[in-house]
Structures are given as structure tokens and as C-alpha cells.
């Protein structure tokens, strides 16, 4: 910002100014002037990329590490992502209103000087408050770790993978790691963490002697999680294409009546404020009014799932493009009727408020999809990848800008073939921008269908699995099938047969082809007398029957049939099956009641 500000202060840092009618005789910028300008833009891009990719995860880390109560931390995080974007939107609102007004009326020196001063002040405040922040030190490079998994799995490509085993010593894991065995998804990557020769592959302290030939289980699982979310991430590119058409609303608003009153006219570049206002109002309404009201009506916490919010955002994006196409159709017809086809700078007798449906629907699309995307990445990827999770949305928007340019260039080349005017010429009144907007609406609809397919292939989210485990506490038998199916999709099956056998009072083993190999199953019997309803008497503690570790199809787990009694005691009224996840989610799940059989 300082370099950009300097280009407005020093006359030699910019080309000589000229009037628009004399544009053909204007002097071009010199090489040094362009270098200074490009350097300013490059530094702004680097700074913005560093801030945007880290600030979201850094703020979430403050909430997680400072709050010792997990439930309060989760509630705060659910609101944090929405209000983070509210603060970003508020700053954007100031930029497109106050800063634009200052630049139009007080000149570029003041217009660029104020943002430079604000950036300097914000940096000063950040460093002054730095001692009070929770700061986690990065021990290793996450990016190099992911590349190491690919290289190691390629080097070990000749290793044959056997069926899932409980022999945890075959896999290399960090000291103190809760995940000892890799998952069965993308099994080819598991070759990267297989220990072939312990004497050669490991050092005396248990580390890999060659990190490019042997990786840890955590590294493999991090790469798997990243690969798994990429299809759903790709569905957000199209909504970014829709939002990147920022120059067209300015072009339309410039050719329409922008007066709110006789003496006040909204600048064309400030119309995007309606999108920001819509997003801000919706986040506040959703978080502070709609969710508490719905939870009060249903008698339990209720909210839309992350994938539901993302899908609704895609539908709003489709509707926004359709509304935009209708507005442009009406505007172009009025311009032709008024004989203004040859004058792109003429103002038609049509209020610019016709753009509000498009702008409002775009704001809702951002509120649902973009915030949902960020929360989805942050909750689905491991905590060690939180910075990547917060940067995923920015990467998608960058990719969307490139895709938008490709689509626009392709449409322009195709529609100009044969000497035609084309859909998107410089003269907005002679083109068919409405056709272009209808095309984007159709692409958004196709992207929504693709999103549904990706959701089905992805399976349940970690948040959904955790919610199913929480909701299983106290549920009736007839309600148990759905969460069991949900957990089975998350590779946590096998419990249903155990519980059915317990209900039938017969010994059973656990058999599950897709069983998570790193899971403990605890079966408890509550020995309670049904006639003993005296609350004053101490309740007997549940009796631990059996605890398993490792894959449930292993011989160790098959001994469950001998551990369960052939018939339960007469007073046994409840059978509790508790799932303890010993993988990456151990800190989040803990001991959770999976099934209560009454």
C-alpha cells in the first residue's frame, strides 16, 4: 500500500495524465513505472495471501486453546466462522463506500494514503498484542510431508498389501500418536508407512532414517483427508466464477438511473455493498435469531449441516444469475427502444435498483456456501492442517478467477465467429450479456448436480458422525438403525450384530469388512433391578464385559463370543455399546454411547 501510495505522490512514478478525448495521444507508462506498480501489486498479493490463509485458523486456535470446556469451545467456533466473514464484509463495506467516496472527491493521494495508514496501524496493534496470543510452533513443513508420502508410496509400490491386520508394529507412527494403523481408504498410500526392515528403516530413537522412503501414519492420513475433500472443493469454483463477474454490475449500473433521491446518487462501484449487507444481515439473523428459535421449538440444538448450507448456497448462486439475466434483458430492450444502442455511456430510464435481486441472492450464496465451505474444511481436515483448511477457499476463488476468464474468452471467441457482434462486446447495448448470464446460470445448475454426486461419494462428515454418537445416548431401539448406518458409512460398523446378539442373549463375535482398524469397542452391562426405582439408593456401576483394540475381524476380537455370557443376569435391563475412537478424533470423541438396548 505504501508503494501504491507513492505512485500518486511522485509525478515521475506514473505516466503524464491526459483527458479521455485525447486518449490516442497519451503517453504510455515506462518500464520502471510499470515495475513499481507491479511490485506494489505483488507485495499486496503476498501480504493478503499470508493474512487470509492464516488469520481464520489463528483466531479459531485462540478459542480452542483458551477454553477448557469443550462444549463451549465448539459453540464458539460455530459462531466464529460466520462472524469472521461479517468482520471481513464490514471492512469491504468501508472500502466500497467511504474509501471510494474519498478517492472520488479528495483524490488518489488521500484515497491511497488512508488505507496505507490503516494497514500500518493494524500491523502495530498486532505486534503489540502478540504476547497475549496462543501461538503454536510449526515443527515440520506440512507441504513437504505430503510430498514425502507420494514419493515414499511410489518407492514402495512393489510392496503387496495384505488384508487388514492388527499387527500395529508394521506401521511407522510418531511417538505419542493416537493413530497407529492407517485407514483402508486409498490403500495404495499405506505403502508409504510400512516398515520393511526395522533395523534399516528406523533410527535408534524410532524415527525414519529416510523420510522420503518411510512416512508416519499421520502423514498418510493427512494426505488422504486432503484428497478426499478435493471433489467437494471443486464444486465451489463455479460459485466463485459467478462472484468474480464484478465488472459487469458496475457497467450495468453506470448505464442505469442510480438516484435514490433527487440529490443523492449511488456510485456505480458501490452497488456491491448490497451483497455485503445481505451477507452480514443473514449471518446475524441465522446465528442470533433463527437457530435459537428453531432449537427452542424442537427442544434440542438444531442447525443446517455443512453440506446442506453449501448446497443451498449453490442454488442461490444459480438463482442470482437467472435474476441477473432477466434484469439485463429488460435493460437492453429499454435501451434499444430509446434509441441508445450506439451510446454505451448513455443512461436508460430504468432504476439501478433492478440489480438488487441479483445482489441480494449473491449475498445469500456467499453466506451459505462460502462460510459453509470454510467450516467444512476446518472440521474435516486434521487440526495439523488448519492453515490449509482456511486457505482452501482462497485457492478456490483464485482458481475461479482463471476459470471465469477462460469461460468469458471462449464465449467471446465462439459468438464472434463469422464476423458477428458477439455476446459480450465493449458496447453493452449491442451485446447479449443476458445470454452470457443464462449460460452461467445453467453451468451453476450443472455444478449443483455435480455437488450432489460428490456429497454421496464423500459419505458422512465427521461432524455428522459425532452428532450421531451424541444423539445415540438415550434413544429408543427403533431409532437406532439410522445412526448405525451413518457410522457404518464412516467405517465404524460391526456394532449392530453385537447388540443384536446381546438383545437375543446369545454370544456373538464382531465381523465387519469395513471396520476401522483403530477402534475400541466396549460392551457394558447395566445390572439394574427394574423394580428398584428408589433414587436414594446408589446405582450399581456397569459391568465391563470386553474391550477390543485393532481390527474386529482379527482373532483377538473373535474371542468376544467367549467373553459374552450365554444369558445375561435376570436383572440386566440395559446393554450399552460404547465406541472409543483411538484415531485422529480421539480427543474429540472420547467415550461415546453408540447404542442403548432396553
C-alpha positions as CSV (number, residue, x, y, z in Angstrom):
1,X,0.0,0.0,0.0
2,X,2.9,2.4,0.7
3,X,4.4,1.8,-2.8
4,X,1.0,2.3,-4.4
5,X,0.5,5.5,-2.4
6,X,4.0,6.7,-3.6
7,X,2.9,6.4,-7.2
8,X,0.3,9.1,-6.6
9,X,2.8,11.4,-4.7
10,X,5.8,11.5,-7.1
11,X,4.9,12.6,-10.6
12,X,7.8,10.6,-12.1
13,X,6.3,7.4,-10.7
14,X,3.3,7.5,-13.0
15,X,2.5,8.5,-16.7
16,X,1.5,12.0,-17.5
17,X,-2.2,12.5,-17.1
18,X,-4.4,13.1,-20.1
19,X,-8.0,13.6,-20.9
20,X,-10.3,10.9,-22.2
21,X,-11.0,12.5,-25.6
22,X,-7.2,12.7,-26.2
23,X,-6.6,9.1,-25.3
24,X,-4.8,8.3,-28.6
25,X,-2.1,10.9,-27.8
26,X,-1.5,9.8,-24.2
27,X,2.0,8.7,-23.2
28,X,2.4,5.1,-22.1
29,X,3.9,4.1,-18.8
30,X,7.7,3.5,-18.8
31,X,9.3,0.2,-17.8
32,X,10.3,1.5,-14.4
33,X,6.9,2.9,-13.7
34,X,5.3,-0.4,-14.6
35,X,7.8,-2.3,-12.4
36,X,7.0,-0.1,-9.4
37,X,3.3,-0.7,-10.0
38,X,3.7,-4.5,-10.4
39,X,5.9,-4.6,-7.3
40,X,3.2,-2.9,-5.3
41,X,0.6,-5.3,-6.6
42,X,2.9,-8.3,-5.9
43,X,3.6,-7.3,-2.3
44,X,-0.1,-6.7,-1.7
45,X,-0.8,-10.2,-3.1
46,X,1.8,-11.8,-0.9
47,X,0.7,-9.9,2.2
48,X,-3.0,-10.6,1.5
49,X,-2.3,-14.3,0.9
50,X,-0.4,-14.6,4.1
51,X,-3.1,-12.9,6.2
52,X,-6.1,-14.5,4.7
53,X,-4.6,-18.0,4.8
54,X,-3.7,-17.8,8.5
55,X,-6.0,-15.3,10.2
56,X,-9.0,-17.6,10.2
57,X,-7.1,-20.6,11.7
58,X,-5.2,-18.4,14.1
59,X,-8.4,-17.0,15.5
60,X,-10.0,-20.4,15.8
61,X,-6.9,-21.6,17.7
62,X,-7.4,-18.8,20.3
63,X,-10.9,-20.2,21.0
64,X,-9.8,-23.8,21.2
65,X,-6.8,-23.4,23.3
66,X,-8.1,-20.8,25.8
67,X,-11.4,-22.5,26.6
68,X,-11.0,-25.6,28.8
69,X,-14.7,-26.6,28.3
70,X,-15.0,-28.4,25.0
71,X,-18.7,-27.8,24.5
72,X,-18.3,-24.0,25.0
73,X,-15.4,-24.1,22.5
74,X,-17.5,-25.9,19.9
75,X,-20.4,-23.4,20.3
76,X,-18.0,-20.5,20.0
77,X,-16.4,-22.0,16.8
78,X,-19.8,-22.4,15.2
79,X,-20.4,-18.7,15.5
80,X,-16.8,-17.7,14.9
81,X,-16.7,-18.6,11.2
82,X,-19.8,-16.6,10.4
83,X,-18.8,-13.5,12.4
84,X,-15.3,-13.7,10.9
85,X,-16.8,-13.1,7.5
86,X,-19.0,-10.4,8.9
87,X,-15.9,-8.5,10.0
88,X,-14.3,-9.1,6.6
89,X,-17.6,-7.9,5.0
90,X,-17.7,-4.8,7.2
91,X,-14.2,-3.8,6.1
92,X,-15.2,-4.4,2.4
93,X,-18.2,-2.2,3.0
94,X,-16.0,0.6,4.2
95,X,-13.7,0.1,1.2
96,X,-16.5,0.3,-1.4
97,X,-18.3,3.3,0.2
98,X,-16.1,5.5,2.3
99,X,-12.8,4.9,0.6
100,X,-14.4,5.2,-2.9
101,X,-16.1,8.4,-1.9
102,X,-12.8,9.8,-0.6
103,X,-11.0,8.8,-3.8
104,X,-13.7,10.4,-6.0
105,X,-13.8,13.7,-4.1
106,X,-10.4,14.2,-2.4
107,X,-8.1,12.5,-5.0
108,X,-5.9,9.4,-5.1
109,X,-3.3,10.8,-2.8
110,X,-5.7,10.8,0.1
111,X,-7.6,7.8,-1.2
112,X,-4.5,5.6,-1.1
113,X,-2.9,7.3,1.9
114,X,-5.7,6.4,4.3
115,X,-5.6,2.6,3.6
116,X,-1.8,2.7,3.9
117,X,-2.1,4.4,7.3
118,X,-4.8,1.9,8.4
119,X,-2.6,-1.1,7.4
120,X,0.3,0.4,9.4
121,X,-1.9,0.9,12.4
122,X,-3.3,-2.7,12.2
123,X,0.3,-4.1,12.0
124,X,1.3,-2.1,15.0
125,X,-1.7,-3.3,17.0
126,X,-1.0,-6.9,16.0
127,X,2.6,-6.9,17.2
128,X,1.7,-5.1,20.4
129,X,-0.9,-7.7,21.3
130,X,1.4,-10.6,20.1
131,X,2.5,-11.6,23.7
132,X,-1.1,-12.4,24.6
133,X,-1.9,-14.7,21.7
134,X,-1.8,-18.5,21.7
135,X,0.9,-19.4,19.2
136,X,1.6,-22.9,18.1
137,X,5.1,-23.5,16.7
138,X,5.4,-25.3,13.4
139,X,7.8,-28.2,13.8
140,X,7.7,-29.6,10.3
141,X,6.6,-28.4,6.8
142,X,3.2,-29.8,6.1
143,X,3.6,-29.4,2.3
144,X,6.9,-31.4,2.2
145,X,5.3,-34.0,4.4
146,X,2.5,-34.5,1.9
147,X,5.0,-34.8,-0.9
148,X,7.0,-37.3,1.1
149,X,4.0,-39.6,1.2
150,X,3.6,-39.6,-2.5
151,X,7.3,-40.2,-3.1
152,X,7.5,-43.0,-0.4
153,X,4.4,-44.7,-1.7
154,X,5.9,-44.7,-5.2
155,X,9.2,-46.1,-4.0
156,X,7.3,-48.8,-2.1
157,X,4.9,-49.5,-5.0
158,X,6.2,-53.1,-5.2
159,X,5.1,-54.0,-1.7
160,X,2.0,-56.1,-1.6
161,X,-0.7,-55.1,0.9
162,X,-2.2,-57.9,2.9
163,X,-5.7,-57.9,4.4
164,X,-6.2,-55.6,7.4
165,X,-4.3,-56.8,10.4
166,X,-3.9,-55.9,14.0
167,X,-0.1,-56.0,13.8
168,X,0.5,-52.4,14.6
169,X,4.2,-52.8,14.6
170,X,4.2,-52.9,10.8
171,X,3.4,-49.3,10.5
172,X,5.5,-46.3,11.4
173,X,3.9,-43.7,13.7
174,X,5.0,-40.8,15.7
175,X,5.8,-41.1,19.4
176,X,2.6,-40.4,21.3
177,X,0.4,-40.6,18.2
178,X,-3.1,-41.8,18.8
179,X,-3.4,-43.3,15.3
180,X,-1.3,-46.5,15.0
181,X,-2.8,-48.1,11.9
182,X,-3.8,-46.3,8.6
183,X,-7.4,-46.4,7.3
184,X,-8.5,-48.6,4.4
185,X,-9.3,-45.7,2.1
186,X,-6.7,-45.2,-0.7
187,X,-4.8,-48.2,0.5
188,X,-2.0,-47.6,-2.1
189,X,-0.8,-44.7,0.1
190,X,-0.5,-47.1,3.1
191,X,2.7,-48.4,1.5
192,X,4.4,-45.2,2.5
193,X,4.3,-46.0,6.2
194,X,5.0,-49.8,6.1
195,X,8.2,-50.7,8.0
196,X,10.0,-53.3,5.8
197,X,13.3,-53.7,7.8
198,X,13.2,-52.1,11.2
199,X,16.9,-52.1,11.7
200,X,17.5,-50.2,8.4
201,X,14.3,-48.1,8.2
202,X,14.4,-46.7,11.8
203,X,17.0,-44.8,13.8
204,X,17.7,-45.6,17.5
205,X,15.2,-43.0,18.7
206,X,12.4,-44.6,16.5
207,X,12.4,-42.0,13.7
208,X,12.6,-42.8,10.0
209,X,16.1,-42.9,8.7
210,X,14.9,-41.7,5.3
211,X,11.7,-39.6,5.5
212,X,11.4,-39.9,1.7
213,X,11.1,-43.7,1.9
214,X,9.2,-44.1,5.2
215,X,6.5,-41.8,6.5
216,X,4.3,-41.8,9.5
217,X,0.7,-42.9,9.7
218,X,-0.4,-39.4,10.5
219,X,1.3,-38.1,7.3
220,X,-0.6,-40.7,5.2
221,X,-3.9,-39.8,6.8
222,X,-3.4,-36.1,6.3
223,X,-2.8,-36.6,2.6
224,X,-5.9,-38.9,2.4
225,X,-8.0,-36.3,4.1
226,X,-6.8,-33.7,1.6
227,X,-7.5,-35.9,-1.4
228,X,-11.0,-36.7,0.0
229,X,-12.2,-33.1,0.2
230,X,-10.9,-32.0,-3.2
231,X,-14.0,-33.1,-5.2
232,X,-16.2,-31.1,-2.9
233,X,-13.8,-28.2,-3.0
234,X,-14.0,-28.2,-6.8
235,X,-17.8,-27.6,-6.5
236,X,-17.0,-24.2,-5.0
237,X,-15.2,-23.0,-8.1
238,X,-18.3,-22.3,-10.1
239,X,-19.8,-20.1,-7.4
240,X,-16.5,-18.2,-7.4
241,X,-16.9,-17.8,-11.2
242,X,-20.3,-16.2,-10.5
243,X,-19.0,-13.8,-7.9
244,X,-15.9,-12.8,-10.0
245,X,-18.1,-11.1,-12.6
246,X,-17.6,-7.9,-10.6
247,X,-17.0,-5.5,-13.5
248,X,-20.4,-6.2,-15.2
249,X,-22.6,-4.9,-12.4
250,X,-20.6,-1.7,-12.5
251,X,-21.0,-1.4,-16.2
252,X,-24.8,-2.0,-15.9
253,X,-25.2,0.4,-13.0
254,X,-23.4,3.1,-15.0
255,X,-26.0,2.9,-17.7
256,X,-29.0,3.0,-15.3
257,X,-30.6,5.6,-13.1
258,X,-28.7,5.4,-9.8
259,X,-30.6,8.2,-7.9
260,X,-32.0,7.3,-4.5
261,X,-33.3,10.8,-4.1
262,X,-33.1,14.0,-6.2
263,X,-29.8,15.0,-4.7
264,X,-28.2,11.6,-3.9
265,X,-26.8,9.1,-6.4
266,X,-25.2,5.8,-5.5
267,X,-21.8,5.4,-7.2
268,X,-21.8,2.6,-9.7
269,X,-18.8,0.9,-8.0
270,X,-20.6,0.9,-4.6
271,X,-23.5,-1.3,-5.6
272,X,-21.7,-4.4,-4.4
273,X,-22.4,-3.0,-0.9
274,X,-25.9,-4.6,-1.1
275,X,-24.3,-8.1,-1.4
276,X,-22.2,-7.4,1.6
277,X,-25.1,-6.0,3.6
278,X,-27.2,-9.1,2.8
279,X,-24.4,-11.5,3.9
280,X,-23.9,-9.6,7.1
281,X,-27.6,-9.4,8.0
282,X,-28.2,-13.1,7.2
283,X,-25.3,-14.2,9.4
284,X,-26.6,-12.2,12.3
285,X,-30.2,-13.4,11.7
286,X,-29.1,-17.0,11.3
287,X,-26.8,-17.1,14.3
288,X,-28.8,-15.0,16.8
289,X,-32.4,-15.4,15.9
290,X,-33.2,-18.4,13.5
291,X,-31.0,-21.0,15.2
292,X,-32.1,-20.2,18.8
293,X,-35.7,-20.0,17.8
294,X,-35.6,-23.4,15.9
295,X,-33.8,-25.0,18.8
296,X,-36.4,-23.7,21.2
297,X,-39.2,-25.0,19.1
298,X,-37.7,-28.5,18.6
299,X,-36.4,-28.7,22.2
300,X,-32.9,-29.6,21.1
301,X,-30.0,-27.9,19.3
302,X,-30.7,-27.7,15.6
303,X,-28.9,-26.3,12.6
304,X,-28.3,-27.0,9.0
305,X,-25.5,-29.4,8.2
306,X,-22.4,-28.1,6.4
307,X,-23.2,-29.8,3.2
308,X,-26.8,-28.6,3.3
309,X,-25.5,-25.0,3.7
310,X,-23.1,-25.4,0.8
311,X,-25.8,-26.9,-1.5
312,X,-28.3,-24.1,-0.6
313,X,-25.6,-21.6,-1.5
314,X,-25.1,-23.2,-4.9
315,X,-28.8,-22.9,-5.6
316,X,-28.8,-19.2,-4.6
317,X,-25.9,-18.7,-6.9
318,X,-27.9,-20.3,-9.8
319,X,-30.9,-18.1,-8.9
320,X,-28.8,-14.9,-8.8
321,X,-27.5,-15.5,-12.3
322,X,-31.1,-16.1,-13.6
323,X,-32.2,-12.9,-11.9
324,X,-29.3,-11.0,-13.4
325,X,-30.1,-12.3,-16.9
326,X,-33.7,-11.2,-16.6
327,X,-32.6,-7.7,-15.4
328,X,-30.2,-7.3,-18.4
329,X,-32.9,-8.5,-20.8
330,X,-35.2,-5.7,-19.6
331,X,-32.4,-3.1,-19.6
332,X,-31.2,-3.9,-23.1
333,X,-34.8,-3.7,-24.5
334,X,-35.3,-0.3,-22.9
335,X,-32.0,0.9,-24.3
336,X,-33.0,-0.2,-27.8
337,X,-36.4,1.3,-27.6
338,X,-34.9,4.6,-26.5
339,X,-32.5,4.6,-29.5
340,X,-29.4,4.3,-27.3
341,X,-27.8,1.3,-28.9
342,X,-24.8,3.2,-30.2
343,X,-24.1,5.0,-27.0
344,X,-22.8,2.7,-24.3
345,X,-22.4,5.6,-21.8
346,X,-26.0,6.7,-22.1
347,X,-28.3,6.3,-19.1
348,X,-31.5,4.5,-19.8
349,X,-34.8,5.3,-18.0
350,X,-34.6,2.3,-15.7
351,X,-33.7,2.3,-12.0
352,X,-30.5,0.6,-11.0
353,X,-32.4,-1.0,-8.1
354,X,-33.4,-3.7,-10.6
355,X,-30.0,-5.1,-9.8
356,X,-31.0,-5.8,-6.2
357,X,-32.4,-9.3,-6.7
358,X,-29.1,-10.4,-8.2
359,X,-27.0,-8.7,-5.5
360,X,-29.2,-10.0,-2.6
361,X,-29.2,-13.6,-3.9
362,X,-25.4,-13.3,-4.4
363,X,-25.1,-12.2,-0.7
364,X,-27.1,-15.2,0.4
365,X,-25.0,-17.5,-1.8
366,X,-21.9,-16.2,-0.1
367,X,-23.4,-16.5,3.4
368,X,-24.4,-20.1,2.8
369,X,-21.8,-21.6,0.6
370,X,-18.6,-19.7,1.3
371,X,-18.9,-19.8,5.1
372,X,-20.1,-23.4,4.9
373,X,-17.0,-24.3,2.8
374,X,-14.6,-22.8,5.3
375,X,-16.2,-24.5,8.3
376,X,-16.4,-27.8,6.3
377,X,-12.6,-27.7,5.5
378,X,-11.7,-26.8,9.1
379,X,-13.8,-29.6,10.6
380,X,-13.0,-32.3,8.1
381,X,-9.2,-31.9,7.8
382,X,-6.9,-32.8,10.7
383,X,-6.1,-30.0,13.1
384,X,-2.5,-30.1,11.9
385,X,-3.9,-28.8,8.5
386,X,-5.9,-25.9,9.9
387,X,-3.9,-23.4,7.9
388,X,-4.5,-25.3,4.7
389,X,-8.2,-25.6,5.6
390,X,-8.5,-21.8,6.0
391,X,-6.6,-21.2,2.7
392,X,-8.7,-23.7,0.7
393,X,-11.5,-21.1,0.0
394,X,-9.0,-18.5,-1.2
395,X,-7.4,-21.1,-3.5
396,X,-10.8,-21.9,-4.9
397,X,-11.6,-18.3,-5.5
398,X,-8.2,-17.8,-7.3
399,X,-9.0,-20.9,-9.5
400,X,-12.5,-19.4,-10.1
401,X,-11.0,-16.2,-11.5
402,X,-8.9,-18.2,-14.0
403,X,-11.9,-20.3,-15.0
404,X,-14.1,-17.2,-15.3
405,X,-11.5,-15.7,-17.7
406,X,-11.4,-18.9,-19.8
407,X,-15.2,-19.1,-20.0
408,X,-15.5,-15.4,-21.0
409,X,-12.8,-15.7,-23.6
410,X,-14.3,-18.9,-25.0
411,X,-17.8,-17.4,-25.2
412,X,-16.4,-14.2,-26.8
413,X,-14.5,-16.2,-29.4
414,X,-17.4,-18.5,-30.3
415,X,-20.0,-15.8,-30.5
416,X,-17.8,-13.5,-32.6
417,X,-17.2,-16.2,-35.2
418,X,-18.4,-15.3,-38.7
419,X,-18.0,-11.5,-38.1
420,X,-20.8,-11.3,-35.6
421,X,-21.1,-8.8,-32.8
422,X,-20.7,-11.4,-30.1
423,X,-22.4,-11.6,-26.7
424,X,-20.0,-9.5,-24.6
425,X,-18.7,-6.6,-26.7
426,X,-17.4,-3.3,-25.2
427,X,-20.8,-1.7,-26.1
428,X,-23.2,-3.3,-23.6
429,X,-26.2,-2.2,-25.5
430,X,-25.2,-4.1,-28.7
431,X,-24.2,-7.3,-27.0
432,X,-26.2,-10.1,-25.4
433,X,-24.9,-10.1,-21.9
434,X,-28.2,-11.7,-20.9
435,X,-27.3,-14.8,-22.9
436,X,-24.0,-15.0,-21.2
437,X,-25.7,-14.7,-17.8
438,X,-28.1,-17.5,-18.7
439,X,-25.1,-19.7,-19.7
440,X,-23.6,-19.1,-16.2
441,X,-26.9,-20.0,-14.6
442,X,-27.0,-23.3,-16.5
443,X,-23.4,-24.0,-15.5
444,X,-24.2,-23.3,-11.9
445,X,-27.2,-25.7,-12.1
446,X,-25.0,-28.4,-13.6
447,X,-22.4,-27.8,-10.8
448,X,-25.2,-28.3,-8.2
449,X,-25.9,-31.8,-9.7
450,X,-22.2,-32.5,-9.6
451,X,-22.2,-31.3,-5.9
452,X,-24.9,-33.9,-5.1
453,X,-22.8,-36.6,-6.6
454,X,-19.7,-35.6,-4.7
455,X,-21.7,-35.5,-1.4
456,X,-22.9,-39.0,-2.0
457,X,-19.4,-40.2,-2.7
458,X,-17.9,-38.4,0.3
459,X,-20.2,-40.0,2.8
460,X,-21.0,-38.6,6.3
461,X,-18.9,-35.8,7.6
462,X,-17.0,-36.1,10.9
463,X,-19.5,-33.6,12.4
464,X,-22.4,-35.8,11.4
465,X,-20.8,-38.9,12.9
466,X,-20.1,-37.1,16.1
467,X,-23.7,-35.9,16.2
468,X,-25.0,-39.4,15.6
469,X,-22.8,-40.6,18.5
470,X,-24.1,-37.9,20.8
471,X,-27.7,-38.4,19.8
472,X,-27.5,-42.2,20.4
473,X,-27.5,-41.6,24.2
474,X,-30.9,-42.4,25.5
475,X,-32.5,-43.2,22.1
476,X,-35.1,-46.0,21.7
477,X,-34.4,-49.2,19.9
478,X,-36.5,-48.4,16.8
479,X,-34.5,-45.2,16.3
480,X,-31.1,-46.9,16.4
481,X,-30.8,-48.1,12.8
482,X,-30.2,-44.7,11.2
483,X,-27.1,-43.7,13.3
484,X,-25.7,-47.2,12.9
485,X,-25.9,-46.9,9.2
486,X,-24.4,-43.5,9.4
487,X,-21.5,-44.8,11.4
488,X,-21.1,-47.7,9.1
489,X,-20.5,-45.3,6.2
490,X,-17.8,-43.8,8.3
491,X,-16.1,-47.2,8.6
492,X,-17.3,-47.8,12.1
493,X,-19.6,-50.8,11.5
494,X,-19.9,-54.1,13.3
495,X,-21.7,-53.0,16.4
496,X,-25.2,-53.9,15.2
497,X,-24.6,-57.6,15.2
498,X,-23.0,-57.4,18.7
499,X,-26.0,-55.5,20.1
500,X,-28.5,-57.8,18.3
501,X,-26.8,-60.8,19.9
502,X,-26.8,-59.1,23.3
503,X,-30.5,-58.4,22.9
504,X,-31.2,-62.1,21.9
505,X,-29.0,-63.1,24.9
506,X,-26.5,-65.1,22.7
507,X,-22.8,-64.8,22.4
508,X,-21.6,-63.2,19.2
509,X,-18.4,-62.0,17.6
510,X,-17.8,-58.8,15.7
511,X,-17.4,-59.1,12.0
512,X,-17.1,-56.1,9.7
513,X,-15.2,-55.8,6.4
514,X,-15.0,-52.1,6.6
515,X,-14.3,-51.9,10.3
516,X,-12.0,-49.1,11.3
517,X,-8.9,-51.0,12.4
518,X,-8.0,-48.4,15.1
519,X,-11.1,-48.6,17.2
520,X,-12.0,-49.8,20.7
521,X,-15.4,-51.3,21.3
522,X,-16.5,-51.5,24.9
523,X,-19.6,-53.6,25.9
524,X,-21.1,-52.8,29.3
525,X,-24.0,-54.4,31.1
526,X,-26.0,-52.3,33.5
527,X,-27.2,-54.6,36.2
528,X,-30.3,-52.8,37.4
529,X,-33.4,-54.2,39.1
530,X,-36.4,-52.8,37.1
531,X,-38.5,-52.8,40.3
532,X,-35.9,-50.7,42.1
533,X,-36.8,-47.2,41.3
534,X,-35.6,-45.7,44.6
535,X,-33.4,-42.7,43.6
536,X,-32.0,-42.6,47.1
537,X,-30.2,-45.9,46.7
538,X,-26.8,-45.8,44.9
539,X,-26.9,-47.2,41.4
540,X,-24.7,-50.1,40.5
541,X,-21.8,-49.4,38.2
542,X,-21.9,-51.0,34.7
543,X,-20.0,-54.2,34.4
544,X,-17.3,-54.2,31.8
545,X,-17.6,-57.3,29.6
546,X,-15.0,-56.9,26.9
547,X,-12.7,-54.3,25.3
548,X,-11.3,-54.7,21.8
549,X,-8.4,-52.9,20.1
550,X,-7.5,-53.2,16.5
551,X,-9.5,-54.7,13.6
552,X,-12.6,-56.6,14.8
553,X,-12.1,-59.3,12.3
554,X,-8.8,-60.3,13.9
555,X,-8.5,-63.4,16.2
556,X,-8.2,-61.2,19.2
557,X,-11.6,-59.8,18.6
558,X,-13.2,-63.1,17.7
559,X,-12.8,-64.0,21.4
560,X,-15.8,-61.9,22.1
561,X,-18.1,-64.9,21.9
562,X,-16.4,-66.4,24.9
563,X,-16.5,-63.2,26.8
564,X,-20.2,-62.6,26.5
565,X,-22.3,-64.8,28.7
566,X,-24.7,-67.2,27.1
567,X,-27.5,-65.5,29.1
568,X,-27.5,-62.2,30.9
569,X,-28.4,-61.9,34.6
570,X,-32.1,-61.7,35.3
571,X,-31.8,-58.0,36.5
572,X,-29.9,-56.8,33.4
573,X,-32.1,-54.3,31.7
574,X,-29.7,-52.4,29.5
575,X,-26.9,-53.3,27.2
576,X,-24.6,-50.4,26.3
577,X,-22.1,-50.5,23.4
578,X,-19.6,-47.7,23.7
579,X,-17.3,-46.8,20.8
580,X,-14.0,-45.3,21.6
581,X,-12.2,-43.9,18.6
582,X,-8.4,-44.2,19.0
583,X,-7.6,-42.4,15.8
584,X,-7.3,-38.8,15.0
585,X,-10.6,-37.9,16.6
586,X,-9.8,-39.4,19.9
587,X,-9.6,-36.0,21.5
588,X,-13.0,-35.1,20.1
589,X,-14.9,-38.3,20.5
590,X,-13.7,-39.8,23.8
591,X,-16.1,-42.5,25.1
592,X,-19.5,-42.2,23.4
593,X,-22.6,-44.3,23.8
594,X,-23.2,-45.9,20.5
595,X,-26.3,-48.0,21.2
596,X,-28.6,-48.4,24.2
597,X,-30.7,-51.6,24.1
598,X,-33.6,-51.5,26.6
